């Protein structure tokens, strides 16, 4: 909810900086901000995830893969991303000792860990993104969390 107004403000600034030539005032904007008033489960977790990322807090999640297998994970969240049709949480997974992508709509439970502040040594958003975009990235076709080799 806290991101909608800043996103609209940013869009207005971008549009104001564009050259006036070729812009039709009556056209619909190309960029849309999702309506956070909907009851979609992704939005119910959004604020908690964003807060944990900003504060550098570990999370305990319950996660369900595409085969309905459930696992519990302790993760260090790095960012929220829209990759190819769904929102994912890029994170460091303590269980796998590796970067993982978790589909936000498959997170069943979410709580702040009682202990563990800050990123593990050597774990950074920049490294996650570099690995995510490298040839080392392998996509788990099974529908489980995406594996990022490091």
Buried (B, 14 or more C-beta within 10 A) or exposed (E): EEBEEEEEEEBEEEEEEEEEEEEEEEEEEEEEBBEBEEEBEBBBBBEBBBEBBEEEBBBBBBBBBEEEEEBEBBBBBBBBBEEEEEBBBBBBBBEEEBBBBBBBEBBEEBEEBEEBEEBEEEBEEEBBBBBBEEEEBEEBEEBBBBBBEB
